[in-house]
Amino acid sequence: MTLSHVNPSTMHQNPYFSQATLVDGGRLLFIGEQNGVDASGEIVAGGAVAQAVQAVEQVKAILAEVGADTSAVAKLTVYFSRDVEVNDIIGPAMQSWGANPTAITVLQIHALGRAGALVGIEAVVSLPPLDVAADHTLPSSVVG
């Protein structure tokens, strides 16, 4: 089993974490907590709703990087700050998500790890097995 790290070039790069990890052999993709940040890593303006929508876009960018979409997501976990109303963020975030419902856990927490972050989203993704007979090359953002 091989573990690779997925860090799309269009997203903020940080030496302390990967945007996602891909497990080959079982072909599971674990997307680490995505906050509502822009490509430079700055929190997006517009409060919790804007952050929730941007966090979904971050997850979708990682999915696209490995050739998947929201239909492949087996589970989402949504964390939101104690100062945020869940009904304010879920509707806009899931509208951005599209018509692919998945298992979801929603947790209101004291605070997220990043100052200013109000929403965080994680995902577990099921990917099809690689066709070893085909010439398959992973994107350059997948290292491992």
C-alpha positions as CSV (number, residue, x, y, z in Angstrom):
1,M,0.0,0.0,0.0
2,T,1.3,3.4,-1.0
3,L,0.5,6.7,0.6
4,S,0.8,9.8,-1.6
5,H,0.3,13.5,-0.7
6,V,-2.0,15.7,-2.9
7,N,-1.2,19.4,-3.0
8,P,-2.7,21.1,-6.0
9,S,-0.6,23.9,-7.3
10,T,-3.6,26.2,-7.3
11,M,-3.9,26.0,-3.5
12,H,-1.9,27.3,-0.6
13,Q,1.2,25.2,0.2
14,N,2.2,24.6,3.8
15,P,5.1,22.5,5.0
16,Y,3.1,21.2,8.0
17,F,0.3,19.4,6.2
18,S,-1.0,18.1,2.9
19,Q,-4.3,19.1,1.4
20,A,-5.1,15.4,1.1
21,T,-3.5,12.0,1.2
22,L,-4.2,9.2,-1.3
23,V,-3.9,5.5,-0.3
24,D,-3.2,3.2,-3.3
25,G,-4.0,-0.4,-2.9
26,G,-7.3,0.5,-1.2
27,R,-7.7,3.7,-3.2
28,L,-9.0,5.9,-0.5
29,L,-8.4,9.6,-0.5
30,F,-8.4,11.4,2.8
31,I,-8.9,15.1,2.4
32,G,-7.7,17.0,5.4
33,E,-9.6,19.9,6.9
34,Q,-10.2,22.6,4.3
35,N,-10.9,26.1,5.5
36,G,-12.3,29.0,3.5
37,V,-8.9,30.3,2.2
38,D,-7.8,31.6,-1.1
39,A,-4.8,30.4,-3.1
40,S,-2.4,32.4,-1.0
41,G,-3.7,30.8,2.2
42,E,-5.6,33.9,3.4
43,I,-9.1,33.6,5.0
44,V,-11.7,34.7,2.4
45,A,-13.8,37.8,3.3
46,G,-17.5,37.4,3.8
47,G,-17.8,35.5,7.1
48,A,-18.9,31.9,7.7
49,V,-21.0,31.5,4.6
50,A,-18.2,32.6,2.3
51,Q,-15.8,30.4,4.2
52,A,-18.1,27.3,3.9
53,V,-18.6,27.8,0.2
54,Q,-14.8,28.2,-0.3
55,A,-14.0,25.2,1.8
56,V,-16.3,23.1,-0.5
57,E,-14.5,24.6,-3.5
58,Q,-11.2,23.5,-1.9
59,V,-12.5,19.9,-1.5
60,K,-13.8,19.9,-5.1
61,A,-10.4,21.2,-6.4
62,I,-8.6,18.3,-4.6
63,L,-11.2,15.8,-6.1
64,A,-10.5,17.2,-9.6
65,E,-6.8,16.9,-9.1
66,V,-7.2,13.1,-8.7
67,G,-9.8,12.8,-11.5
68,A,-12.9,12.5,-9.2
69,D,-15.9,14.6,-8.3
70,T,-18.3,14.9,-5.4
71,S,-20.0,11.7,-6.4
72,A,-16.9,9.8,-5.1
73,V,-17.0,11.2,-1.6
74,A,-18.0,8.6,0.9
75,K,-18.1,11.0,3.9
76,L,-17.8,14.6,4.8
77,T,-17.1,16.1,8.2
78,V,-18.0,19.7,8.7
79,Y,-16.7,21.6,11.7
80,F,-18.0,25.1,12.5
81,S,-17.2,27.6,15.2
82,R,-19.4,28.0,18.2
83,D,-20.3,31.6,16.9
84,V,-21.8,30.2,13.7
85,E,-25.4,28.9,13.1
86,V,-25.2,25.6,11.2
87,N,-28.3,26.5,9.1
88,D,-26.5,29.6,7.9
89,I,-23.7,27.6,6.3
90,I,-25.0,24.2,5.3
91,G,-27.5,25.4,2.6
92,P,-24.9,27.5,0.7
93,A,-22.2,25.0,1.1
94,M,-24.3,22.1,-0.1
95,Q,-25.6,24.1,-3.0
96,S,-22.0,24.5,-4.1
97,W,-21.5,20.8,-3.5
98,G,-24.1,19.8,-6.0
99,A,-26.5,16.8,-6.3
100,N,-24.3,14.2,-4.8
101,P,-25.4,13.7,-1.1
102,T,-23.0,11.7,1.0
103,A,-22.6,10.6,4.6
104,I,-22.0,13.7,6.7
105,T,-21.0,14.6,10.3
106,V,-21.5,18.1,11.4
107,L,-19.8,19.3,14.6
108,Q,-20.0,22.6,16.4
109,I,-16.7,23.2,18.1
110,H,-15.1,25.8,20.4
111,A,-12.6,26.9,17.7
112,L,-10.8,25.7,14.6
113,G,-7.0,25.5,14.6
114,R,-6.6,28.5,12.3
115,A,-7.2,32.0,13.7
116,G,-10.1,33.5,11.8
117,A,-11.4,30.2,10.5
118,L,-15.1,29.6,11.1
119,V,-15.7,26.5,9.0
120,G,-13.6,23.4,8.2
121,I,-14.5,20.5,5.9
122,E,-12.9,17.0,5.7
123,A,-13.7,14.2,3.3
124,V,-13.1,10.5,2.7
125,V,-13.2,9.6,-0.9
126,S,-13.5,6.2,-2.6
127,L,-11.6,6.1,-5.9
128,P,-11.7,3.3,-8.5
129,P,-8.7,0.9,-8.6
130,L,-5.9,1.9,-11.0
131,D,-5.8,-0.1,-14.2
132,V,-2.3,-1.4,-14.0
133,A,-2.5,-2.5,-17.7
134,A,-3.2,1.2,-18.7
135,D,-0.6,3.9,-18.8
136,H,-1.7,5.9,-15.7
137,T,0.1,8.9,-14.5
138,L,-0.9,10.8,-11.4
139,P,-0.8,14.6,-11.5
140,S,2.5,16.2,-10.5
141,S,0.9,17.5,-7.3
142,V,0.7,13.9,-6.0
143,V,4.0,13.0,-4.4
144,G,4.9,9.9,-2.6
